[in-house]
């Protein structure tokens, strides 16, 4: 079985290209929840619009590589015109305009709960070398779309968008500003990637985007051993009045988001 998985993975890897193909302006269609779209990368990939958050779509890649997609359990099977597809165990943010620019709708799924449950709970460790590699490689294909969508959303400056605004603690701010090594760092990163969050720094704000399965649960956001926020998680949390430093990459290691038990 592992030999077959190795062959399938290498065939998949060899087929990958970097080209994105734009949909003609007049042929672009809006996304809807439950919609399966064909994303025109090389080769094309199917994606499912699992949820919409304003102009941000939570999408889940679908694949026909069934042997490489099994995690700790079998994923839900989606059948369409003789094609068998299964969801991969991760989700990606896709801005509406970017999604329309590079994908078109092809069919719709009505029962989303089994897919939503699978994506939230599937475990991907200890499932075999080639399956783990396949899931990581597919996630890499959507990484730039994920980051570009979040940056696009922040630049749009939607002040009315649902979210939480919290103040950065003054004592922590003073402590960080005293850290000499930060002043010697390189140019600031426009976006940040923590272990379980994505973020963008804009002026004196840090905009955090949490995993979908953290939304609605009690979470704690801490920097080192100092708690910045402890309450119900939202898709987007804005931390205001952060210290001005040359680089914010230290946050990728030091900032932690944790779901608290009831």
C-alpha positions as CSV (number, residue, x, y, z in Angstrom):
1,X,0.0,0.0,0.0
2,X,2.8,2.5,0.9
3,X,4.4,1.8,-2.5
4,X,1.2,2.8,-4.3
5,X,0.9,5.9,-2.1
6,X,4.5,6.8,-3.0
7,X,3.7,6.5,-6.7
8,X,0.5,8.5,-6.4
9,X,2.3,11.3,-4.4
10,X,5.2,11.6,-6.9
11,X,2.8,11.7,-9.8
12,X,0.9,14.5,-8.1
13,X,4.0,16.4,-7.2
14,X,5.3,16.2,-10.8
15,X,2.1,17.6,-12.1
16,X,2.3,20.8,-10.0
17,X,3.0,24.2,-11.7
18,X,2.9,27.8,-10.5
19,X,0.6,29.2,-13.1
20,X,-2.8,30.8,-12.1
21,X,-5.3,31.3,-14.9
22,X,-7.7,34.3,-14.5
23,X,-11.4,34.0,-15.3
24,X,-12.7,36.5,-17.8
25,X,-14.3,39.5,-16.1
26,X,-17.7,38.9,-17.6
27,X,-17.7,35.2,-16.5
28,X,-16.9,35.8,-12.8
29,X,-19.6,34.5,-10.4
30,X,-20.1,35.2,-6.7
31,X,-19.5,32.5,-4.2
32,X,-22.2,30.9,-2.0
33,X,-22.0,28.6,1.0
34,X,-22.0,24.9,-0.1
35,X,-20.7,25.8,-3.6
36,X,-18.0,23.7,-5.1
37,X,-15.7,25.7,-7.4
38,X,-12.9,24.8,-9.8
39,X,-9.8,26.8,-8.9
40,X,-7.6,27.4,-11.9
41,X,-4.1,26.7,-10.6
42,X,-1.9,24.1,-12.3
43,X,-3.4,21.5,-12.2
44,X,-6.9,22.8,-11.3
45,X,-8.2,22.0,-7.8
46,X,-11.8,21.7,-6.5
47,X,-12.6,23.8,-3.5
48,X,-15.7,23.9,-1.3
49,X,-17.1,27.1,0.1
50,X,-17.7,25.9,3.7
51,X,-18.6,29.3,5.2
52,X,-18.8,33.0,4.3
53,X,-17.6,35.8,6.6
54,X,-18.4,39.0,4.7
55,X,-15.9,39.0,1.8
56,X,-13.8,36.3,3.3
57,X,-14.7,32.7,2.3
58,X,-13.7,29.7,4.4
59,X,-12.9,27.2,1.7
60,X,-11.8,23.5,1.9
61,X,-9.8,21.9,-0.9
62,X,-11.3,18.7,-2.4
63,X,-9.2,16.0,-4.0
64,X,-9.6,12.9,-6.1
65,X,-6.5,11.3,-4.6
66,X,-8.5,9.2,-2.2
67,X,-5.6,6.9,-1.1
68,X,-3.6,9.9,0.0
69,X,-6.4,11.7,1.8
70,X,-7.3,9.3,4.5
71,X,-6.4,10.6,8.0
72,X,-7.3,8.9,11.2
73,X,-10.6,8.0,9.6
74,X,-12.2,8.0,6.1
75,X,-13.2,11.4,4.8
76,X,-16.8,12.0,3.6
77,X,-17.2,11.1,-0.1
78,X,-18.6,13.5,-2.6
79,X,-19.8,12.2,-5.9
80,X,-20.3,14.3,-9.0
81,X,-20.6,13.2,-12.6
82,X,-18.6,10.0,-12.0
83,X,-15.9,11.8,-10.1
84,X,-15.1,10.9,-6.5
85,X,-13.9,13.7,-4.3
86,X,-13.0,14.0,-0.6
87,X,-12.3,17.0,1.6
88,X,-8.8,17.6,2.9
89,X,-8.4,18.2,6.7
90,X,-7.7,21.9,6.6
91,X,-9.4,25.1,5.5
92,X,-8.2,28.3,3.9
93,X,-9.3,32.0,3.8
94,X,-10.2,33.2,0.3
95,X,-11.1,36.8,-0.5
96,X,-14.3,37.0,-2.6
97,X,-12.6,39.0,-5.4
98,X,-9.6,36.6,-5.5
99,X,-11.9,33.6,-5.5
100,X,-14.0,35.0,-8.4
101,X,-10.8,35.9,-10.3
102,X,-9.4,32.4,-10.3
103,X,-12.3,30.0,-9.9
104,X,-15.8,29.2,-11.2
105,X,-18.7,27.4,-9.6
106,X,-19.5,23.9,-10.8
107,X,-22.0,22.3,-8.4
108,X,-23.4,22.6,-4.9
109,X,-23.4,20.5,-1.8
110,X,-26.3,20.6,0.6
111,X,-25.1,18.6,3.6
112,X,-22.2,20.4,4.9
113,X,-22.2,19.2,8.6
114,X,-20.3,15.9,7.9
115,X,-17.6,17.8,6.0
116,X,-17.4,20.6,8.6
117,X,-17.1,18.0,11.4
118,X,-14.4,16.1,9.5
119,X,-12.3,19.1,8.8
120,X,-12.4,20.3,12.4
121,X,-11.6,16.9,14.0
122,X,-9.5,14.9,11.6
123,X,-6.0,14.1,12.9
124,X,-3.1,14.1,10.4
125,X,-0.2,12.7,12.4
126,X,0.8,9.1,12.2
127,X,-1.2,8.4,9.0
128,X,1.8,7.4,6.9
129,X,4.7,9.3,5.3
130,X,3.1,9.8,1.9
131,X,-0.3,10.9,3.2
132,X,1.3,13.4,5.5
133,X,3.4,14.7,2.6
134,X,0.4,15.0,0.3
135,X,-1.6,17.0,2.8
136,X,1.3,19.3,3.5
137,X,2.0,19.8,-0.2
138,X,-1.6,20.6,-1.0
139,X,-1.8,23.1,1.9
140,X,1.3,24.8,0.6
141,X,-0.4,25.3,-2.8
142,X,-3.1,27.4,-1.0
143,X,-0.7,29.3,1.3
144,X,-0.3,32.4,-0.8
145,X,-4.1,32.6,-1.5
146,X,-4.6,32.4,2.3
147,X,-2.1,35.2,3.1
148,X,-3.1,37.4,0.1
149,X,-6.8,37.2,1.1
150,X,-6.1,38.3,4.7
151,X,-3.8,41.2,3.6
152,X,-6.4,42.2,1.0
153,X,-9.1,42.2,3.7
154,X,-7.0,44.3,6.1
155,X,-6.1,46.9,3.4
156,X,-9.8,47.3,2.6
157,X,-10.2,48.7,6.2
158,X,-13.7,47.4,6.9
159,X,-14.2,49.1,10.3
160,X,-17.8,47.7,10.5
161,X,-16.7,44.1,10.2
162,X,-17.5,41.9,13.2
163,X,-14.6,41.4,15.5
164,X,-13.2,42.3,18.9
165,X,-10.9,45.2,19.8
166,X,-8.6,44.9,22.8
167,X,-5.8,47.1,24.1
168,X,-2.2,45.9,24.3
169,X,-1.1,46.1,28.0
170,X,1.0,49.2,28.7
171,X,3.5,47.2,30.9
172,X,4.1,44.7,28.1
173,X,4.4,47.6,25.6
174,X,7.1,49.3,27.6
175,X,9.0,46.0,28.1
176,X,9.0,45.2,24.4
177,X,10.1,48.7,23.4
178,X,13.1,48.2,25.7
179,X,14.2,45.1,23.9
180,X,17.3,46.3,22.0
181,X,17.4,43.3,19.7
182,X,14.1,44.3,18.1
183,X,15.5,47.7,17.1
184,X,18.3,45.9,15.2
185,X,16.0,43.5,13.4
186,X,15.3,43.6,9.6
187,X,12.2,45.2,8.0
188,X,8.9,44.4,9.6
189,X,6.9,41.5,8.2
190,X,3.6,42.5,6.6
191,X,2.0,39.3,7.8
192,X,2.7,36.8,10.6
193,X,2.0,33.1,11.0
194,X,1.8,31.6,14.5
195,X,1.2,28.0,15.3
196,X,-2.6,28.4,15.3
197,X,-3.2,31.9,14.0
198,X,-2.5,34.3,11.2
199,X,-2.0,38.0,11.6
200,X,-1.2,41.3,9.9
201,X,0.4,44.3,11.5
202,X,-1.1,47.6,10.3
203,X,0.1,50.9,11.9
204,X,-0.4,50.3,15.7
205,X,-2.8,47.3,15.3
206,X,-2.3,43.6,15.2
207,X,-5.2,41.9,13.4
208,X,-5.4,38.2,14.4
209,X,-7.3,35.6,12.4
210,X,-8.2,32.5,14.4
211,X,-9.0,29.0,13.2
212,X,-12.7,28.5,12.4
213,X,-13.1,25.9,15.2
214,X,-11.9,28.4,17.8
215,X,-14.8,30.8,16.9
216,X,-17.4,30.8,19.7
217,X,-15.3,29.0,22.2
218,X,-13.6,30.6,25.2
219,X,-10.0,31.4,24.3
220,X,-6.9,33.0,25.9
221,X,-4.4,35.0,23.9
222,X,-1.1,35.4,25.7
223,X,2.3,36.9,25.0
224,X,4.8,34.8,27.0
225,X,3.2,34.4,30.4
226,X,1.0,37.6,30.1
227,X,-2.6,37.2,29.1
228,X,-3.8,39.8,26.7
229,X,-7.3,38.6,26.1
230,X,-9.5,35.9,27.6
231,X,-13.1,35.6,26.4
232,X,-15.1,34.2,23.5
233,X,-13.1,33.7,20.3
234,X,-14.0,35.6,17.1
235,X,-12.8,35.1,13.5
236,X,-11.0,38.4,13.7
237,X,-9.5,40.0,16.9
238,X,-7.9,43.4,16.7
239,X,-5.2,44.2,19.3
240,X,-4.7,48.0,19.4
241,X,-1.8,50.2,20.4
242,X,0.9,47.6,20.0
243,X,4.5,48.9,20.4
244,X,6.3,50.3,17.3
245,X,9.3,48.1,16.6
246,X,11.4,47.3,13.6
247,X,10.1,43.7,13.3
248,X,7.2,41.8,14.7
249,X,8.4,38.3,13.8
250,X,9.0,37.5,17.5
251,X,5.2,37.3,17.8
252,X,5.2,34.1,15.7
253,X,6.9,32.3,18.6
254,X,5.8,34.3,21.6
255,X,2.1,34.9,20.9
256,X,-0.1,32.0,21.8
257,X,-3.8,31.4,21.3
258,X,-5.3,28.6,23.4
259,X,-8.8,27.2,23.7
260,X,-9.8,27.0,27.3
261,X,-11.8,24.0,28.7
262,X,-15.2,24.7,30.1
